[in-house]
Amino acid sequence: MNYQETINWMFSQLPMYQTQGASAYKKDLTNTLLLAKHLDHPERDLKCIHVAGTNGKGSTSHLLASVLQEAGFKVGLYTSPHLKDYRERIKINGKEISEKFVCEFISKNKSFFEENQLSFFEMTVGLAFEYFKKEKTDINIIEVGMGGRLDSTNIIKPLISVITNIGFDHTQFLGNTLEAIASEKAGIIKNDTPIVIGEYTAETKNVFINKAKETNSEIFFASDLIEETYPSELLGDYQIYNKKTVLQTIKVLQSQNKFKVSEEDIKKGLQKVIKNTGLQGRWQQLRETPKVICDTAHNSHGLKIVLHQIQNEKFEQLHIVLGVVNDKDLNEILPLFPKNAKYYFCKPNIPRGLDAEILEKKAFKFNLNGKVYNSVSNAYQEALKSSTEKDFIYIGGSTFVVAEVL
């Protein structure tokens, strides 16, 4: 199979949370452990930083990778989901895994995947670990897909465990209280392994403290300990928290005396994160006049910050291109959106996409008014057509909406 055929097979033959949702979620690590054994445990040869959290784990992972690249290390970066090309998930020093390696890995292990009914996510994790081992990376930033305790990445023994924050998302899997969700995320914490917590609430702090005691792990609350901030290419208001998390993580790494990172490396890494890692979709400006911003925030915790930042912008009319997935709790997110905007409702082009007509009807109940469009692209083009130079266009609601515009 060529690359496109390989990717099509992966997407169509096996469960994939990105497109299917709940039916792709696995409730234990049996298959991942089976795959690790089949691959002769590549994860055991990797030095890793493990990053979980409701929001900000992608930005935090890319920022960490960028700083470590500036320090001269060969850095593996595993993230999800991808925006345009599957290979965005697996990079070394900002360079995507080769099509050839993906094809050869799938071809070599295809019968094993089929026999054991491995999920899309499980085999992608196996591919990443195998690739990083073969390429002899110095350190790897591994982002959790969802949750933590039962996530396929959770077979590593990291140098540091990082949890960015806790908010309500994927509650059908992780629980419907902040304590329950925090407990699932805290499942990445290993014995005698330092923990960095980006943000906490009254409900989540004790969950982390208790887990730290149980695992004999030193815990650091970045939001309390880190004062200094540095400029970064990432301009979303929420990046201040991610930068503090990164700075605290680098401090812990430096204290382990395994990786030397200078002040200059930190400054350059934060400043050149997009150039170094190729990160996209975080308060990303697509046009100047009218100003067009896209952002992948898709739950109440992330959207509150982004929508607040929009209100601080200067514009005559606000236009919002909005699409969501069908398992999104609209009663939680729609009340956050401004009523004085013109809405362009659309459906992201994946099986999980929510029909734009349903979104429009639900939005109308919250006094959000607009029209339905048959694609993300048409919605965006209409927003551009209806805007003056002094207007502001925001594109969001789902990672997949942003992916289509990019």
ABEGO torsion letter per residue (X at the ends): XBAAAAAAAAAAABBBAAAAEAAABBABAAAAAAAAAAAGGAAAABBBBBBBEABGAAAAAAAAAAAAAAAGBBBBBBBOBBAABAAAABBBGGBBBBAAAAAAAAAAAAAAAAAAGBBAAAAAAAAAAAAAAAAGBABBBBBBABEGAABAAAABBBABBBBABBBBBGAAAAEABAAAAAAAAAAABBBGBBBBBABBBAAAAAAAAAAAAAAGBBBBBAAAABABBBBBABABAAAAAAAAAAAAAAAAAAAAGABBBBAAAAAAAAAAAAAAAGBBGBGBBABAOBBBBBBABABAAAAAAAAAAAAABBBABBBBBBBBBAABBAAAAAAABBAABBBBBBBBBBAABBBAAAAAAAAAAAGBBBBBBABAAAAAAAAAAABBAABBBBBBGBAAAAAAAX
